[in-house]
Amino acid sequence: MGTDKWTEQFLKTFHPCFNITLYPRFPDLERLIKYNSNVYFMSTNACPEDCNGDGLCTLGRCTCKNGLHGLSCNLKNCPNSLVFVDIDVLDPQHCYHCSQRGICYNGTCDCDEPYMSGDCSTLRCLNNCSNTPTQTFGECFMDFPQGHCKCNEWEKRGGDDCSYQFCLNECSEHGKCIKGEC
């Protein structure tokens, strides 16, 4: 028996749950209506865009296939994401993207500082390898859990953040090396 026929039959019983003056029909775009502090009515309307064919519609909300999220399963998950539906709460989806250190834009993480990598799980290199807008003293390589600097040898740079400047032959033990000068 279709939902409309079932509702029609139940209305004839004059059950208080179907008193239209107490419980009006759901507006098309609403998923739930709060009746009082303890009672909510869930919509049995169709899901937004019918979950784009990429999810299961239950009580007006989509449970998306793996790799997708969004109210209508229209967004791609980012790497290292957790998305799930808890049927015991009213929230449509719980989304934890980009190691919870960035924002997911349809499959691509925009990491918060100081994180980097495709899933925002790696810390940026110490002091950005001492690079400036006009000079490059080292290159940062992703190496979980922290990036590391590979310093430019031709710039006579070293140390964890390429801030140390070496002197030629370390001044041949005839002086002290200060900022690359003997």
N, CA, C and O of each residue as an XYZ file, in Angstrom:
728
protein
N       0.858     -1.180      0.000
C       0.000      0.000      0.000
C       0.895      1.230      0.000
O       1.805      1.325      0.823
N       0.656      2.179     -0.908
C       1.469      3.400     -1.001
C       1.322      4.259      0.240
O       0.357      4.122      0.993
N       2.284      5.144      0.448
C       2.287      5.998      1.638
C       1.046      6.870      1.693
O       0.450      7.022      2.760
N       0.639      7.450      0.559
C      -0.541      8.313      0.555
C      -1.806      7.536      0.917
O      -2.650      8.031      1.665
N      -1.935      6.317      0.386
C      -3.102      5.487      0.712
C      -3.106      5.129      2.192
O      -4.150      5.170      2.843
N      -1.928      4.774      2.726
C      -1.827      4.419      4.138
C      -2.211      5.606      5.006
O      -2.967      5.457      5.966
N      -1.692      6.790      4.674
C      -2.023      8.003      5.431
C      -3.508      8.293      5.355
O      -4.133      8.629      6.361
N      -4.067      8.167      4.179
C      -5.493      8.411      3.988
C      -6.336      7.468      4.858
O      -7.300      7.901      5.489
N      -5.968      6.174      4.890
C      -6.689      5.195      5.704
C      -6.554      5.533      7.186
O      -7.525      5.446      7.939
N      -5.338      5.922      7.605
C      -5.110      6.212      9.007
C      -5.854      7.471      9.444
O      -6.326      7.564     10.577
N      -5.952      8.447      8.522
C      -6.695      9.672      8.839
C      -8.150      9.355      9.175
O      -8.757     10.019     10.016
N      -8.697      8.355      8.526
C     -10.093      7.990      8.764
C     -10.310      7.456     10.176
O     -11.446      7.431     10.650
N      -9.232      7.021     10.871
C      -9.377      6.509     12.228
C      -9.464      7.649     13.240
O      -9.753      7.420     14.415
N      -9.216      8.862     12.788
C      -9.229     10.048     13.650
C      -8.209      9.956     14.776
O      -8.410     10.503     15.860
N      -7.113      9.258     14.505
C      -6.029      9.169     15.478
C      -5.450     10.565     15.681
O      -5.289     11.296     14.704
N      -5.122     10.973     16.944
C      -4.637     12.340     17.185
C      -3.324     12.667     16.465
O      -3.042     13.840     16.221
N      -2.518     11.664     16.121
C      -1.273     11.943     15.399
C      -1.530     12.535     14.024
O      -0.670     13.215     13.465
N      -2.721     12.276     13.474
C      -3.009     12.773     12.133
C      -4.033     13.903     12.149
O      -4.716     14.147     11.154
N      -4.130     14.578     13.269
C      -4.991     15.746     13.347
C      -4.269     16.878     12.611
O      -3.288     17.422     13.117
N      -4.749     17.226     11.433
C      -4.070     18.188     10.565
C      -3.979     19.562     11.219
O      -3.050     20.314     10.924
N      -4.918     19.912     12.099
C      -4.820     21.223     12.755
C      -3.697     21.225     13.786
O      -3.045     22.253     13.972
N      -3.452     20.089     14.468
C      -2.347     20.014     15.419
C      -1.010     19.811     14.713
O      -0.012     20.419     15.098
N      -0.979     18.977     13.701
C       0.246     18.604     13.003
C       0.095     18.911     11.517
O      -0.322     18.046     10.746
N       0.423     20.114     11.115
C       0.273     20.457      9.689
C       1.272     19.682      8.831
O       2.252     19.134      9.337
N       1.003     19.647      7.509
C       1.902     18.963      6.576
C       3.277     19.623      6.600
O       3.406     20.811      6.892
N       4.286     18.840      6.290
C       5.649     19.357      6.218
C       5.804     20.264      5.014
O       5.338     19.949      3.919
N       6.468     21.400      5.226
C       6.842     22.180      4.034
C       7.847     21.354      3.222
O       8.580     20.545      3.789
N       7.883     21.551      1.923
C       8.715     20.715      1.051
C      10.195     20.746      1.403
O      10.871     19.727      1.257
N      10.714     21.858      1.854
C      12.150     21.967      2.092
C      12.561     21.700      3.543
O      13.746     21.790      3.865
N      11.625     21.380      4.409
C      11.954     21.123      5.812
C      12.213     19.643      6.039
O      11.547     18.785      5.460
N      13.203     19.353      6.900
C      13.532     17.964      7.215
C      12.920     17.533      8.540
O      12.597     16.360      8.726
N      12.760     18.480      9.460
C      12.134     18.147     10.740
C      11.426     19.357     11.301
O      11.769     20.497     10.987
N      10.447     19.104     12.122
C       9.715     20.157     12.821
C       9.748     19.829     14.305
O       9.455     18.703     14.706
N      10.106     20.817     15.122
C      10.133     20.619     16.570
C       8.727     20.878     17.102
O       8.182     21.969     16.935
N       8.151     19.874     17.741
C       6.813     20.017     18.296
C       6.885     20.579     19.705
O       6.180     21.534     20.030
N       7.729     19.998     20.544
C       8.016     20.551     21.869
C       9.456     20.154     22.207
O      10.182     19.661     21.344
N       9.871     20.368     23.463
C      11.277     20.147     23.810
C      11.721     18.690     23.651
O      12.917     18.425     23.530
N      10.785     17.750     23.649
C      11.155     16.342     23.563
C      10.680     15.628     22.294
O      11.077     14.491     22.042
N       9.840     16.280     21.502
C       9.245     15.600     20.361
C       9.582     16.343     19.068
O       9.372     17.550     18.951
N      10.110     15.589     18.105
C      10.386     16.100     16.770
C       9.654     15.227     15.766
O       9.494     14.024     15.974
N       9.220     15.827     14.700
C       8.625     15.070     13.607
C       9.610     15.065     12.455
O      10.078     16.117     12.020
N       9.920     13.875     11.966
C      10.837     13.738     10.845
C      10.031     13.684      9.558
O       8.975     13.055      9.487
N      10.550     14.350      8.556
C       9.892     14.353      7.263
C      10.047     12.995      6.587
O      11.086     12.344      6.703
N       9.016     12.585      5.889
C       9.126     11.389      5.054
C       9.185     11.802      3.587
O       9.051     10.977      2.684
N       9.391     13.115      3.372
C       9.513     13.612      2.000
C      10.767     13.041      1.359
O      11.627     12.472      2.032
N      10.852     13.200      0.075
C      12.037     12.753     -0.657
C      13.249     13.582     -0.226
O      13.106     14.704      0.260
N      14.408     13.029     -0.405
C      15.663     13.707     -0.062
C      15.995     14.756     -1.112
O      15.493     14.700     -2.235
N      16.853     15.725     -0.740
C      17.268     16.731     -1.723
C      17.904     16.059     -2.943
O      18.812     15.239     -2.816
N      17.413     16.421     -4.108
C      17.920     15.907     -5.384
C      17.990     14.378     -5.408
O      18.772     13.793     -6.158
N      17.168     13.745     -4.581
C      17.113     12.281     -4.475
C      18.513     11.679     -4.299
O      18.834     10.630     -4.857
N      19.338     12.384     -3.498
C      20.712     11.954     -3.181
C      21.582     11.800     -4.427
O      22.611     11.126     -4.388
N      21.164     12.429     -5.543
C      21.911     12.362     -6.809
C      22.203     10.930     -7.257
O      23.123     10.695     -8.039
N      21.423      9.986     -6.763
C      21.648      8.592     -7.124
C      22.874      7.988     -6.455
O      23.275      6.871     -6.785
N      23.478      8.721     -5.510
C      24.702      8.263     -4.849
C      24.511      8.008     -3.364
O      25.477      8.047     -2.602
N      23.280      7.748     -2.942
C      23.042      7.485     -1.534
C      21.669      6.888     -1.308
O      20.883      6.709     -2.239
N      21.400      6.583     -0.047
C      20.126      5.991      0.350
C      19.332      7.056      1.098
O      19.844      7.670      2.034
N      18.107      7.273      0.697
C      17.243      8.271      1.323
C      16.415      7.620      2.425
O      15.646      6.694      2.168
N      16.578      8.111      3.659
C      15.818      7.620      4.802
C      15.347      8.806      5.623
O      16.155      9.631      6.049
N      14.046      8.895      5.845
C      13.452      9.974      6.631
C      13.937     11.351      6.179
O      14.235     12.214      7.005
N      14.013     11.547      4.888
C      14.342     12.861      4.349
C      15.810     13.224      4.400
O      16.155     14.379      4.148
N      16.698     12.277      4.718
C      18.134     12.585      4.699
C      18.900     11.479      4.004
O      18.507     10.312      4.016
N      20.014     11.884      3.393
C      20.804     10.954      2.587
C      21.890     10.287      3.415
O      22.551     10.935      4.227
N      22.069      9.000      3.208
C      23.247      8.275      3.668
C      24.031      7.992      2.398
O      23.636      7.157      1.584
N      25.155      8.701      2.233
C      25.898      8.692      0.975
C      26.804      7.481      0.844
O      27.208      6.863      1.829
N      27.112      7.161     -0.420
C      28.083      6.117     -0.712
C      29.457      6.574     -0.222
O      29.694      7.767     -0.028
N      30.359      5.607     -0.027
C      31.722      5.947      0.386
C      32.342      6.937     -0.586
O      32.193      6.820     -1.802
N      33.041      7.913     -0.020
C      33.734      8.899     -0.839
C      32.927     10.141     -1.130
O      33.429     11.066     -1.767
N      31.658     10.185     -0.667
C      30.793     11.339     -0.928
C      30.145     11.824      0.360
O      29.984     11.060      1.311
N      29.776     13.098      0.384
C      29.032     13.667      1.508
C      28.196     14.839      0.987
O      28.197     15.135     -0.208
N      27.503     15.481      1.881
C      26.645     16.607      1.526
C      25.185     16.217      1.669
O      24.846     15.034      1.676
N      24.322     17.220      1.784
C      22.902     16.942      1.978
C      22.318     16.130      0.833
O      21.347     15.397      1.019
N      22.913     16.260     -0.364
C      22.420     15.484     -1.505
C      23.516     14.612     -2.118
O      23.444     14.254     -3.293
N      24.537     14.268     -1.311
C      25.658     13.405     -1.758
C      26.352     13.970     -2.993
O      26.773     13.219     -3.873
N      26.470     15.287     -3.054
C      27.020     15.927     -4.240
C      28.464     16.406     -4.060
O      29.015     17.033     -4.965
N      29.085     16.124     -2.915
C      30.452     16.582     -2.660
C      31.382     15.402     -2.434
O      30.996     14.404     -1.826
N      32.617     15.521     -2.929
C      33.613     14.473     -2.725
C      34.274     14.643     -1.365
O      34.516     15.766     -0.922
N      34.562     13.530     -0.705
C      35.310     13.576      0.551
C      36.760     13.906      0.257
O      37.268     13.629     -0.830
N      37.417     14.501      1.235
C      38.850     14.768      1.150
C      39.609     13.595      1.747
O      39.028     12.773      2.454
N      40.916     13.513      1.464
C      41.714     12.448      2.077
C      41.656     12.527      3.603
O      41.543     13.613      4.172
N      41.733     11.384      4.250
C      41.718     11.268      5.708
C      40.473     11.918      6.316
O      40.567     12.679      7.279
N      39.314     11.610      5.746
C      38.040     12.155      6.223
C      37.195     11.053      6.839
O      37.314      9.877      6.492
N      36.350     11.464      7.752
C      35.373     10.562      8.350
C      34.020     11.242      8.229
O      33.824     12.339      8.752
N      33.098     10.607      7.551
C      31.745     11.136      7.373
C      30.780     10.007      7.712
O      30.887      8.902      7.180
N      29.831     10.299      8.611
C      28.864      9.253      8.952
C      27.534      9.879      9.346
O      27.451     11.065      9.667
N      26.508      9.059      9.312
C      25.161      9.462      9.699
C      24.818      8.698     10.968
O      24.923      7.472     11.012
N      24.410      9.424     11.992
C      23.962      8.819     13.244
C      22.442      8.898     13.253
O      21.876      9.987     13.346
N      21.789      7.765     13.157
C      20.324      7.780     13.039
C      19.635      8.214     14.327
O      18.429      8.458     14.322
N      20.377      8.315     15.435
C      19.762      8.702     16.707
C      19.805     10.201     16.971
O      19.323     10.655     18.008
N      20.367     10.969     16.059
C      20.411     12.421     16.238
C      19.793     13.086     15.026
O      19.564     12.445     14.001
N      19.525     14.371     15.150
C      18.840     15.094     14.093
C      19.784     15.631     13.018
O      19.341     15.947     11.914
N      21.074     15.737     13.326
C      22.025     16.242     12.332
C      22.053     15.298     11.140
O      22.074     14.081     11.321
N      22.055     15.836      9.926
C      22.053     14.954      8.768
C      23.348     14.167      8.604
O      23.306     12.991      8.244
N      24.490     14.786      8.860
C      25.773     14.098      8.709
C      26.783     14.689      9.683
O      26.726     15.868     10.032
N      27.691     13.853     10.102
C      28.847     14.309     10.881
C      30.042     14.214      9.946
O      30.329     13.143      9.412
N      30.735     15.317      9.746
C      31.856     15.349      8.807
C      33.121     15.801      9.521
O      33.151     16.856     10.155
N      34.148     14.996      9.410
C      35.465     15.330      9.948
C      36.453     15.187      8.796
O      36.859     14.079      8.447
N      36.832     16.313      8.215
C      37.665     16.305      7.018
C      39.081     16.774      7.322
O      39.332     17.442      8.325
N      39.996     16.411      6.438
C      41.359     16.950      6.408
C      42.050     16.836      7.765
O      42.685     17.787      8.219
N      41.931     15.696      8.402
C      42.531     15.439      9.720
C      42.087     16.469     10.754
O      42.772     16.680     11.755
N      40.949     17.107     10.518
C      40.389     18.170     11.358
C      41.354     19.350     11.485
O      41.384     20.028     12.512
N      42.143     19.588     10.428
C      43.112     20.684     10.424
C      42.985     21.513      9.155
O      43.947     22.154      8.731
N      41.817     21.503      8.555
C      41.602     22.264      7.330
C      40.158     22.155      6.885
O      39.321     21.558      7.564
N      39.881     22.744      5.730
C      38.535     22.758      5.163
C      38.565     21.976      3.856
O      39.487     22.112      3.052
N      37.541     21.158      3.663
C      37.442     20.327      2.458
C      36.625     21.070      1.409
O      35.493     21.480      1.666
N      37.210     21.242      0.225
C      36.515     21.833     -0.914
C      36.389     20.783     -2.006
O      37.250     20.666     -2.878
N      35.304     20.024     -1.944
C      34.971     19.010     -2.947
C      36.156     18.120     -3.321
O      36.492     17.968     -4.495
N      36.776     17.542     -2.305
C      37.842     16.569     -2.521
C      39.247     17.099     -2.321
O      40.202     16.323     -2.369
N      39.405     18.397     -2.098
C      40.729     18.993     -1.914
C      40.772     19.729     -0.587
O      39.885     20.527     -0.282
N      41.821     19.457      0.213
C      41.973     20.103      1.520
C      42.660     21.459      1.389
O      43.647     21.601      0.667
N      42.124     22.452      2.098
C      42.784     23.737      2.280
C      43.209     23.750      3.744
O      42.391     23.984      4.633
N      44.504     23.494      3.990
C      45.006     23.252      5.344
C      45.162     24.543      6.152
O      45.520     25.594      5.619
N      44.884     24.431      7.452
C      45.170     25.512      8.391
C      46.682     25.567      8.601
O      47.370     24.552      8.487
N      47.191     26.758      8.909
C      48.615     26.875      9.268
C      48.805     26.204     10.613
O      47.931     26.354     11.466
N      49.836     25.506     10.857
C      51.051     25.281     10.074
C      51.053     23.922      9.389
O      52.115     23.313      9.260
N      49.893     23.420      8.940
C      49.815     22.077      8.373
C      49.870     22.097      6.853
O      49.562     23.105      6.216
N      50.268     20.961      6.284
C      50.355     20.825      4.832
C      50.104     19.373      4.458
O      49.818     18.563      5.340
N      50.199     19.027      3.222
C      50.012     17.711      2.606
C      48.564     17.582      2.152
O      47.723     18.421      2.476
N      48.290     16.536      1.409
C      46.955     16.335      0.835
C      45.859     16.169      1.864
O      44.696     16.449      1.577
N      46.216     15.709      3.085
C      45.196     15.501      4.118
C      45.458     16.336      5.376
O      44.843     16.091      6.414
N      46.356     17.310      5.296
C      46.671     18.231      6.404
C      47.228     17.512      7.632
O      47.037     17.971      8.758
N      47.911     16.394      7.422
C      48.416     15.630      8.557
C      49.870     15.954      8.901
O      50.377     15.485      9.920
N      50.545     16.743      8.075
C      51.970     16.998      8.274
C      52.207     18.463      8.614
O      51.651     19.355      7.973
N      53.034     18.704      9.626
C      53.410     20.071      9.976
C      54.364     20.628      8.927
O      55.198     19.906      8.380
N      54.228     21.922      8.657
C      55.154     22.571      7.724
C      56.565     22.536      8.295
O      56.767     22.282      9.482
N      57.516     22.791      7.441
C      58.913     22.794      7.860
C      59.195     23.933      8.841
O      58.573     24.995      8.797
N      60.137     23.676      9.708
C      60.549     24.649     10.702
C      60.977     25.942     10.017
O      61.838     25.923      9.137
N      60.389     27.048     10.410
C      60.763     28.379      9.933
C      60.759     28.472      8.403
O      61.487     29.287      7.837
N      59.954     27.653      7.733
C      59.861     27.638      6.269
C      61.231     27.527      5.605
O      61.474     28.124      4.557
N      62.114     26.762      6.224
C      63.480     26.544      5.712
C      64.233     27.864      5.535
O      65.118     27.968      4.686
N      63.878     28.868      6.338
C      64.510     30.203      6.318
C      64.361     30.907      4.984
O      65.092     31.860      4.712
N      63.444     30.471      4.150
C      63.232     31.114      2.858
C      62.589     32.477      3.036
O      61.842     32.709      3.987
N      62.883     33.354      2.129
C      62.269     34.680      2.095
C      61.579     34.816      0.745
O      61.755     33.964     -0.127
N      60.799     35.873      0.561
C      60.160     36.036     -0.757
C      61.158     36.158     -1.911
O      60.817     35.853     -3.054
N      62.396     36.605     -1.622
C      63.369     36.801     -2.702
C      64.480     35.761     -2.724
O      65.193     35.662     -3.723
N      64.653     34.976     -1.653
C      65.737     33.999     -1.582
C      65.212     32.639     -1.138
O      64.348     32.545     -0.266
N      65.748     31.591     -1.751
C      65.388     30.227     -1.387
C      66.624     29.535     -0.837
O      67.603     29.326     -1.553
N      66.571     29.181      0.440
C      67.712     28.538      1.095
C      67.521     27.033      1.260
O      68.472     26.320      1.579
N      66.318     26.554      1.049
C      66.054     25.130      1.183
C      64.672     24.796      0.673
O      63.849     25.679      0.429
N      64.430     23.511      0.517
C      63.146     23.030      0.037
C      62.514     22.149      1.104
O      63.184     21.313      1.711
N      61.237     22.341      1.321
C      60.518     21.585      2.341
C      59.942     20.315      1.719
O      59.239     20.371      0.710
N      60.248     19.169      2.333
C      59.728     17.887      1.880
C      58.775     17.333      2.924
O      59.046     17.394      4.123
N      57.642     16.786      2.452
C      56.675     16.195      3.365
C      57.228     14.887      3.902
O      57.638     14.007      3.145
N      57.232     14.778      5.210
C      57.703     13.573      5.877
C      56.933     13.470      7.183
O      57.304     14.092      8.178
N      55.857     12.683      7.182
C      54.971     12.600      8.346
C      55.766     12.283      9.600
O      56.653     11.434      9.523
N      55.519     12.894     10.739
C      54.481     13.893     11.008
C      54.945     15.333     10.803
O      54.148     16.254     10.978
N      56.203     15.555     10.438
C      56.692     16.917     10.241
C      57.512     16.964      8.971
O      58.290     16.053      8.684
N      57.332     18.037      8.207
C      58.143     18.228      7.018
C      59.591     18.477      7.413
O      59.863     18.895      8.539
N      60.510     18.228      6.511
C      61.921     18.497      6.793
C      62.533     19.277      5.645
O      62.104     19.173      4.496
N      63.565     20.076      5.990
C      64.229     20.932      5.014
C      65.407     20.216      4.373
O      66.181     19.534      5.045
N      65.528     20.380      3.077
C      66.742     19.983      2.371
C      67.394     21.297      1.960
O      66.912     21.994      1.068
N      68.492     21.619      2.623
C      69.132     22.918      2.442
C      69.965     22.957      1.168
O      70.535     21.949      0.750
N      70.024     24.132      0.562
C      70.811     24.344     -0.647
C      72.291     24.405     -0.285
O      72.735     25.321      0.408
N      73.034     23.434     -0.753
C      74.463     23.381     -0.451
C      75.214     24.537     -1.108
O      76.156     25.069     -0.520
N      74.810     24.938     -2.326
C      75.498     26.027     -3.024
C      75.312     27.373     -2.334
O      76.042     28.327     -2.604
N      74.325     27.441     -1.437
C      74.137     28.653     -0.628
C      74.869     28.518      0.706
O      74.801     29.410      1.552
N      75.571     27.392      0.887
C      76.302     27.084      2.129
C      75.360     27.172      3.330
O      75.658     27.821      4.333
N      74.203     26.493      3.194
C      73.186     26.508      4.246
C      73.081     25.135      4.880
O      73.319     24.120      4.225
N      72.716     25.104      6.181
C      72.514     23.861      6.897
C      71.676     24.090      8.131
O      71.188     25.196      8.365
N      71.508     23.039      8.927
C      70.690     23.104     10.137
C      69.278     22.629      9.858
O      68.908     22.388      8.710
N      68.479     22.496     10.934
C      67.107     22.002     10.800
C      66.241     22.899      9.929
O      65.324     22.417      9.264
N      66.522     24.209      9.926
C      65.705     25.140      9.156
C      66.526     25.936      8.133
O      66.078     26.980      7.657
N      67.732     25.445      7.794
C      68.625     26.083      6.807
C      69.058     27.482      7.227
O      69.424     28.293      6.376
N      69.023     27.777      8.510
C      69.404     29.110      8.977
C      70.906     29.236      9.238
O      71.433     30.345      9.309
N      71.582     28.118      9.379
C      73.026     28.167      9.640
C      73.767     28.365      8.321
O      73.508     27.656      7.349
N      74.688     29.329      8.288
C      75.509     29.583      7.108
C      76.914     29.060      7.366
O      77.594     29.493      8.297
N      77.328     28.139      6.541
C      78.672     27.576      6.664
C      79.706     28.516      6.057
O      79.397     29.330      5.187
N      80.938     28.385      6.536
C      82.070     29.095      5.949
C      82.923     28.100      5.177
O      82.925     26.906      5.480
N      83.647     28.593      4.179
C      84.526     27.748      3.395
C      85.544     27.086      4.313
O      86.296     27.760      5.017
N      85.559     25.760      4.296
C      86.456     24.960      5.142
C      86.358     25.332      6.620
O      87.303     25.125      7.382
N      85.228     25.874      7.015
C      85.003     26.282      8.410
C      86.159     27.157      8.902
O      86.627     27.014     10.031
N      86.604     28.055      8.041
C      87.657     29.039      8.329
C      89.024     28.372      8.573
O      89.937     29.004      9.104
N      89.157     27.124      8.192
C      90.415     26.366      8.341
C      91.006     26.486      9.736
O      92.223     26.513      9.921
N      90.107     26.557     10.713
C      90.483     26.662     12.129
C      91.318     27.907     12.426
O      92.079     27.910     13.394
N      91.194     28.986     11.601
C      91.927     30.238     11.810
C      90.961     31.382     12.085
O      91.260     32.531     11.761
N      89.864     31.101     12.648
C      88.891     32.137     12.958
C      87.548     31.503     13.258
O      87.399     30.282     13.302
N      86.583     32.371     13.461
C      85.233     31.926     13.809
C      84.293     32.244     12.652
O      84.363     33.325     12.067
N      83.419     31.304     12.325
C      82.438     31.486     11.234
C      81.212     32.187     11.792
O      80.535     31.661     12.675
N      80.927     33.386     11.271
C      79.726     34.143     11.684
C      78.973     34.544     10.416
O      79.481     35.303      9.590
N      77.775     34.031     10.280
C      76.904     34.303      9.138
C      77.610     34.105      7.801
O      77.471     34.909      6.879
N      78.374     33.008      7.719
C      79.029     32.654      6.463
C      80.328     33.376      6.196
O      80.912     33.200      5.127
N      80.800     34.181      7.127
C      82.048     34.921      6.974
C      83.033     34.527      8.065
O      82.646     34.289      9.209
N      84.342     34.458      7.689
C      85.387     34.132      8.667
C      85.874     35.384      9.361
O      86.754     35.312     10.219
